Amino acid sequence: MLSGTVLEPPEADQNSSIIFLFSQSLDELDDDDAAEKNRRQEEELVQANTFQNEAMMADPATGHLMETPRSGSGRHKSSSGPGSEEEAGGNSRQRHNRQARDGTLEKRMEELETELARERQENERLLKAHEEKDDLIGKLKEEIDLLNRDLDDIEDENEQLKQENKTLLKVVGQLTR
């Protein structure tokens, strides 16, 4: 853009100053166009990488990288140029996303393993309590059976005593006559 200072060539008149400013302005516009084009290419690359990352996250079973669509006609050079650092950064971002996703999965696995261990301990505790209750129920059933036998014996004895009592009453009744 225009910097605010007018550089005039030596011994220049008013018309040549305008031409000089105009040509300087065109050079700056060309630089702006190139920067704009590079910015658009970078945005397209970022969009393609984002799409690829989302596709990989949606279907992690594939496990392989998809081809990233490139805009332009091979303008990105692999060894130098403004795009190569961004491509490396894109791969770095993909690697970082994969590592972050793996880290998240590992963390989730650890959480699930911890939860599983807690659940197993709780299950063992409940099984032990259940076994103790089953043992107690068994002991109580045995005690009930013993008490029922005792009750039957007592009822039988009571019946015998009633019979003996009747017999004694008959004998006493006959003796008193």
Buried (B, 14 or more C-beta within 10 A) or exposed (E): EEEEEEEEEEEEEEEEBEEBBEEBEEEEEEEEEEEEEBEEBBEBBBEBBEEBBEEBEEEEEEEEEEEBEBEEEEEBEEEEEBBEEBBEBBEEBBEEBBEEBEEEEEEEEEEEEEEEEEEEEEEEEEEEEEEEEEEEEEEEEEEEEEEEEEEEEEEEEEEEEEEEEEEEEEEEEEEEE
